[in-house]
Amino acid sequence: MSCGTDQWKDFVRNASYKQTLAAEKISNDQFWSSYGIYDRALLLSGYPGEILGKISSFISPNSTLLDIGAGTGAFAIPLSKKTSKTIAVDPSDYHVDYSLAAYSIFDENIECFLTRMIDIARKGVFVVFRGGGVDSLSEFAYGRRPYEDYICLDHILSDLGYRFDKMLFSRNYSLPVDLVFKQYRFCKKSPEQLLGYHYEEDRLIERSGGKWASFQATDALLYLNR
């Protein structure tokens, strides 16, 4: 079944971190401040990996880039070495050469978000989102929840009249189990249950510094070059 805006809205309300904010009655700042080792987890995960180089290859030197929801700057910082100006803020009334949204599209008004993102960019648009299915650990920790990947965004873009090219990039990485516990700090499973799950699924790696957990991820790049 093709994914439309109503399906996307259901996903955002019930499956993204926004559901955690509502359930825990905490603010966005409280959510991220309680995850003080986010930078370390991101670095160990190999993100953004090869997808960064691919985006960089499309960007002409001395151009401008708008990174929407830049987070810790995984894209904005390295790409700023190639551009004349990199703006790591939300869209404004001016135009830029390129716009980028990497894992930051958790907006119920998805059609407006994407249209504005496309309209503001003169040369190209880059969207980075999940390229594969849900990790079984997430399903174990939280139960079954609505889940969408890049295919849903591609259908919505097509309905809006835009044809984006697509590429997939795989990452294999491992994290210390203490980081895994931190990532899943709002789930209903105890650290012992999470550890047991990794053991049963043969995802534990013994290293001199302690136990690590193995992961696989696929990132999708949707891009439009004008």
Buried (B, 14 or more C-beta within 10 A) or exposed (E): EEBBBEBBBEBBBEBBEBBBBEEEEBEEEEBEEEBEEBEEBBEBBBBBBBBBEBBBEBBEEEBBBBBBBBBEBBBBEBBBEBBEEBBBEEBEEEEBBBBBBBBBBBBBEBBEBBBBBBEBBEBBBBBBBBBBEBEEBBEBBBEEEBBBBBBBBBBBBEEEEBEBEBBEBEBEBBBBBEBBBBBBEBBEBEBEEBBBBBEEEEBBBEEEEEBBBBBEBBBBBBBBEE
